[in-house]
Amino acid sequence: MTTLPLPVSTERLLLRPFTPDDLDDLHAYQGLDEVARYLYRPPLTRDQCARSLTRRAAGTVWAEDGDDLCLAVCPVGEARGGEARGAGKEQVVGEVVLKLASARSRQVEIGWIFNPAYAGRGYATEAARAIAELAFAELGAHRLFARLDALNTGSARICERLGMRREAHLVENDLDGERWGSEYVYATLAREWKADRA
Ligand SMILES: CC(C)(COP(=O)(O)OP(=O)(O)OC[C@H]1O[C@@H](n2cnc3c(N)ncnc32)[C@H](O)[C@@H]1OP(=O)(O)O)[C@@H](O)C(=O)NCCC(=O)NCCS
């Protein structure tokens, strides 16, 4: 089993595993229609959020296809100012996820979901960059990719800020309720990520 160097710290954020105490914060964004808009599923109920926290608390295994790593994103230091709620518990403003799509060929999918109350501050980009670095530096990813609804411009901008390449535009490849959804695939390779940072 891979032992991960957690938590991860960035300039403004702490990325750490979720705990059962995060239920209110998690449901505050996962329960919103606007957050689920491009996720091809309804918003999560409080019970669904509680069950997902139980699963997440069981620990992370990173070995087989489908294994995932989901980290809570919490502002720290000065960034915490506006988010402060008393000593102790950090405010969770969103999450970033890695999924092992293929262990054999080291293909890793990245994703992000944030509370719209904290949008437009670059938190999602900063957290995505940090977990992408973890994927390459610690988890041995060869290729990191993101799949997103073609209408999800905020997500596309994150991919582009990370230096990912748009590799595919799949047209009406999924059904989102009554709407045919089209999908972009963005990706970057380990050697490209390293070269960009050199
Ligand atoms: C996708 C999603 C995370 C994007 O959120 P976001 O707020 O646009 O992303 P960021 O937090 O990185 O903020 C980026 C914006 O902050 C601005 N910004 C402000 N201060 C900044 C700072 N200090 N550093 C970086 N960017 C900053 C950027 O310019 C950028 O604005 P722009 O998009 O108008 O250019 C969010 O819309 C979301 O969670 N959606 C629902 C879930 C979802 O669809 N997930 C993706 C499934 S594929």
The ligand as an SDF file (V2000), in Angstrom:
LIG
                    3D

 48 50  0  0  0  0  0  0  0  0999 V2000
  -15.4910   24.0440  -11.2040 C   0  0  0  0  0  0  0  0  0  0  0  0
  -15.3260   24.9680  -10.0170 C   0  0  0  0  0  0  0  0  0  0  0  0
  -14.4400   24.3010   -8.9610 C   0  0  0  0  0  0  0  0  0  0  0  0
  -14.6750   26.2770  -10.4900 C   0  0  0  0  0  0  0  0  0  0  0  0
  -14.6510   27.2030   -9.4380 O   0  0  0  0  0  0  0  0  0  0  0  0
  -13.8650   28.5930   -9.5870 P   0  0  0  0  0  0  0  0  0  0  0  0
  -14.2420   29.4360   -8.4360 O   0  0  0  0  0  0  0  0  0  0  0  0
  -14.0930   29.1340  -10.9680 O   0  0  0  0  0  0  0  0  0  0  0  0
  -12.3260   28.1590   -9.5120 O   0  0  0  0  0  0  0  0  0  0  0  0
  -11.1740   28.7800   -8.6300 P   0  0  0  0  0  0  0  0  0  0  0  0
  -11.4920   28.6410   -7.1820 O   0  0  0  0  0  0  0  0  0  0  0  0
   -9.8990   28.1730   -9.0810 O   0  0  0  0  0  0  0  0  0  0  0  0
  -11.2150   30.3160   -8.9730 O   0  0  0  0  0  0  0  0  0  0  0  0
  -10.7580   30.7460  -10.2310 C   0  0  0  0  0  0  0  0  0  0  0  0
  -11.1380   32.1910  -10.4150 C   0  0  0  0  0  0  0  0  0  0  0  0
  -10.6720   32.9490   -9.3010 O   0  0  0  0  0  0  0  0  0  0  0  0
   -9.9210   34.0710   -9.7780 C   0  0  0  0  0  0  0  0  0  0  0  0
   -8.9760   34.4070   -8.7030 N   0  0  0  0  0  0  0  0  0  0  0  0
   -9.1910   35.3850   -7.7840 C   0  0  0  0  0  0  0  0  0  0  0  0
   -8.1900   35.4320   -6.9080 N   0  0  0  0  0  0  0  0  0  0  0  0
   -7.3030   34.4800   -7.2690 C   0  0  0  0  0  0  0  0  0  0  0  0
   -6.0510   34.0550   -6.7290 C   0  0  0  0  0  0  0  0  0  0  0  0
   -5.5220   34.6260   -5.6490 N   0  0  0  0  0  0  0  0  0  0  0  0
   -5.4160   33.0340   -7.3470 N   0  0  0  0  0  0  0  0  0  0  0  0
   -5.9420   32.4580   -8.4340 C   0  0  0  0  0  0  0  0  0  0  0  0
   -7.1360   32.8310   -8.9860 N   0  0  0  0  0  0  0  0  0  0  0  0
   -7.8110   33.8150   -8.4080 C   0  0  0  0  0  0  0  0  0  0  0  0
   -9.3570   33.5870  -11.0870 C   0  0  0  0  0  0  0  0  0  0  0  0
   -8.9950   34.6470  -11.9350 O   0  0  0  0  0  0  0  0  0  0  0  0
  -10.4980   32.8030  -11.6450 C   0  0  0  0  0  0  0  0  0  0  0  0
  -11.4620   33.6180  -12.2370 O   0  0  0  0  0  0  0  0  0  0  0  0
  -11.9540   33.3540  -13.7750 P   0  0  0  0  0  0  0  0  0  0  0  0
  -12.4350   31.9420  -13.8490 O   0  0  0  0  0  0  0  0  0  0  0  0
  -13.0220   34.3680  -13.9430 O   0  0  0  0  0  0  0  0  0  0  0  0
  -10.7620   33.5350  -14.6170 O   0  0  0  0  0  0  0  0  0  0  0  0
  -16.7030   25.2830   -9.3680 C   0  0  0  0  0  0  0  0  0  0  0  0
  -17.4800   25.9630  -10.2970 O   0  0  0  0  0  0  0  0  0  0  0  0
  -17.4590   24.0310   -8.9130 C   0  0  0  0  0  0  0  0  0  0  0  0
  -17.1680   23.4630   -7.8720 O   0  0  0  0  0  0  0  0  0  0  0  0
  -18.4760   23.6100   -9.7010 N   0  0  0  0  0  0  0  0  0  0  0  0
  -19.3420   22.5230   -9.3250 C   0  0  0  0  0  0  0  0  0  0  0  0
  -18.6870   21.1630   -9.3660 C   0  0  0  0  0  0  0  0  0  0  0  0
  -18.1160   20.8450  -10.7170 C   0  0  0  0  0  0  0  0  0  0  0  0
  -18.7080   21.1050  -11.7560 O   0  0  0  0  0  0  0  0  0  0  0  0
  -16.9440   20.1940  -10.6800 N   0  0  0  0  0  0  0  0  0  0  0  0
  -16.2360   19.7840  -11.8790 C   0  0  0  0  0  0  0  0  0  0  0  0
  -16.7340   18.5350  -12.4390 C   0  0  0  0  0  0  0  0  0  0  0  0
  -15.8010   18.1110  -13.8820 S   0  0  0  0  0  0  0  0  0  0  0  0
  1  2  1  0
  2  3  1  0
  2  4  1  0
  2 36  1  0
  4  5  1  0
  5  6  1  0
  6  7  2  0
  6  8  1  0
  6  9  1  0
  9 10  1  0
 10 11  2  0
 10 12  1  0
 10 13  1  0
 13 14  1  0
 14 15  1  0
 15 16  1  0
 15 30  1  0
 16 17  1  0
 17 18  1  0
 17 28  1  0
 18 19  1  0
 18 27  1  0
 19 20  2  0
 20 21  1  0
 21 22  1  0
 21 27  2  0
 22 23  1  0
 22 24  2  0
 24 25  1  0
 25 26  2  0
 26 27  1  0
 28 29  1  0
 28 30  1  0
 30 31  1  0
 31 32  1  0
 32 33  2  0
 32 34  1  0
 32 35  1  0
 36 37  1  0
 36 38  1  0
 38 39  2  0
 38 40  1  0
 40 41  1  0
 41 42  1  0
 42 43  1  0
 43 44  2  0
 43 45  1  0
 45 46  1  0
 46 47  1  0
 47 48  1  0
M  END
$$$$
